[in-house]
Amino acid sequence: MPLPVPLPPDVRLMNTVSVLLCLGFAAMVLSLGMAWLVHQPAFNLSAIRVGGELTHNNAVTLRANVAPKLAGNFLTVDLEATREAFETVPWVRRAVVQREFPNRLKVVLYEHKAVAYWGPEGDARLVNNQGEVFEANPGDVETEELPLLSGPKGQAPQVLQAYQTLLPLFEEMDAVLEQLQLSELGNWRAQLDSGAVIELGHGSLAEVQARTRRFIDTVTQVASRFGRDVESADLRYGSGYALKLRGVTTGEIGDKDEKKKKR
């Protein structure tokens, strides 16, 4: 059986060019068809459905504020840009944006849950339950009794954890921890609802907790003995603490609960 005669080079070239032209034409037709489909009125965004546990925001207001910032239709709208637009709204911590065929967006919002103020007194910043600092209108929380926390930049989670650890300890002496501060040098200071200032010292949270525990276990008896409230205390002692009662000379309380004159 005779072998097939190979095609001349110019014929093979023409065949290749023809195939490429056909593929290019098909791609162009497909592209034009997609462009035509994308711009059909049926895909214009007709609604943005906003859900989630909203306490400080209103779904209607959110849609009105964010919708003008969106570009494109159901098929072309940038979901990432839409998410960022919603997350710029005060109190919104996270937004999840999804398409709902054929012409709607579904947005689920998660708001910050404020647990404390952050920074200097009167500052509008807040801390949420994740230890994240965020901006908000102070008027939105002025009716809530939130503690005031402060510390170096980036240390809000650590300060919040310390507050949550120390709060139940002070409650044992019928006191409320209203302020907790971490200095740039790593020293902790607490202020109670009575106005008493407690110097907690530095070190790990476990060390601060241990010193506070020792203080709580003995201070009530000492204060009751003199019939006075605590004005201030300094726990930065190795085996005791310095205590100042309202109207009573400052003294040092050791492990045996002995009151000595501070030299």
ChimeraX attribute file (.defattr): number of C-alpha atoms within 10 A of each C-alpha:
attribute: neighborCount
match mode: 1-to-1
recipient: residues
	/A:1	3
	/A:2	4
	/A:3	5
	/A:4	6
	/A:5	6
	/A:6	8
	/A:7	9
	/A:8	8
	/A:9	9
	/A:10	9
	/A:11	11
	/A:12	12
	/A:13	12
	/A:14	11
	/A:15	12
	/A:16	12
	/A:17	12
	/A:18	12
	/A:19	12
	/A:20	12
	/A:21	12
	/A:22	12
	/A:23	12
	/A:24	12
	/A:25	12
	/A:26	12
	/A:27	12
	/A:28	12
	/A:29	12
	/A:30	12
	/A:31	12
	/A:32	12
	/A:33	11
	/A:34	11
	/A:35	11
	/A:36	10
	/A:37	13
	/A:38	17
	/A:39	15
	/A:40	10
	/A:41	10
	/A:42	13
	/A:43	18
	/A:44	18
	/A:45	21
	/A:46	13
	/A:47	14
	/A:48	22
	/A:49	16
	/A:50	19
	/A:51	15
	/A:52	13
	/A:53	10
	/A:54	16
	/A:55	11
	/A:56	14
	/A:57	15
	/A:58	11
	/A:59	16
	/A:60	11
	/A:61	9
	/A:62	14
	/A:63	16
	/A:64	11
	/A:65	13
	/A:66	16
	/A:67	15
	/A:68	8
	/A:69	11
	/A:70	14
	/A:71	13
	/A:72	13
	/A:73	19
	/A:74	23
	/A:75	16
	/A:76	12
	/A:77	16
	/A:78	14
	/A:79	16
	/A:80	11
	/A:81	14
	/A:82	21
	/A:83	19
	/A:84	14
	/A:85	16
	/A:86	24
	/A:87	18
	/A:88	13
	/A:89	15
	/A:90	15
	/A:91	23
	/A:92	19
	/A:93	17
	/A:94	15
	/A:95	21
	/A:96	19
	/A:97	21
	/A:98	15
	/A:99	16
	/A:100	14
	/A:101	10
	/A:102	13
	/A:103	17
	/A:104	18
	/A:105	20
	/A:106	15
	/A:107	21
	/A:108	17
	/A:109	23
	/A:110	18
	/A:111	20
	/A:112	23
	/A:113	17
	/A:114	21
	/A:115	19
	/A:116	25
	/A:117	25
	/A:118	28
	/A:119	20
	/A:120	12
	/A:121	12
	/A:122	10
	/A:123	14
	/A:124	16
	/A:125	18
	/A:126	26
	/A:127	26
	/A:128	21
	/A:129	14
	/A:130	14
	/A:131	19
	/A:132	18
	/A:133	22
	/A:134	18
	/A:135	13
	/A:136	19
	/A:137	13
	/A:138	14
	/A:139	9
	/A:140	10
	/A:141	16
	/A:142	9
	/A:143	8
	/A:144	11
	/A:145	11
	/A:146	16
	/A:147	19
	/A:148	23
	/A:149	24
	/A:150	22
	/A:151	20
	/A:152	14
	/A:153	9
	/A:154	11
	/A:155	14
	/A:156	23
	/A:157	16
	/A:158	13
	/A:159	22
	/A:160	23
	/A:161	14
	/A:162	20
	/A:163	21
	/A:164	11
	/A:165	15
	/A:166	19
	/A:167	16
	/A:168	14
	/A:169	19
	/A:170	17
	/A:171	12
	/A:172	12
	/A:173	12
	/A:174	11
	/A:175	16
	/A:176	17
	/A:177	23
	/A:178	19
	/A:179	22
	/A:180	26
	/A:181	23
	/A:182	22
	/A:183	13
	/A:184	10
	/A:185	8
	/A:186	14
	/A:187	16
	/A:188	21
	/A:189	19
	/A:190	21
	/A:191	20
	/A:192	20
	/A:193	13
	/A:194	13
	/A:195	14
	/A:196	19
	/A:197	19
	/A:198	23
	/A:199	20
	/A:200	25
	/A:201	19
	/A:202	17
	/A:203	12
	/A:204	11
	/A:205	16
	/A:206	11
	/A:207	13
	/A:208	20
	/A:209	17
	/A:210	12
	/A:211	20
	/A:212	20
	/A:213	14
	/A:214	16
	/A:215	25
	/A:216	16
	/A:217	12
	/A:218	15
	/A:219	19
	/A:220	16
	/A:221	12
	/A:222	18
	/A:223	17
	/A:224	10
	/A:225	9
	/A:226	12
	/A:227	12
	/A:228	15
	/A:229	18
	/A:230	22
	/A:231	18
	/A:232	19
	/A:233	23
	/A:234	18
	/A:235	23
	/A:236	17
	/A:237	14
	/A:238	9
	/A:239	13
	/A:240	19
	/A:241	24
	/A:242	22
	/A:243	25
	/A:244	21
	/A:245	19
	/A:246	16
	/A:247	11
	/A:248	15
	/A:249	10
	/A:250	18
	/A:251	18
	/A:252	21
	/A:253	24
	/A:254	18
	/A:255	12
	/A:256	9
	/A:257	14
	/A:258	12
	/A:259	14
	/A:260	12
	/A:261	11
	/A:262	11
	/A:263	5
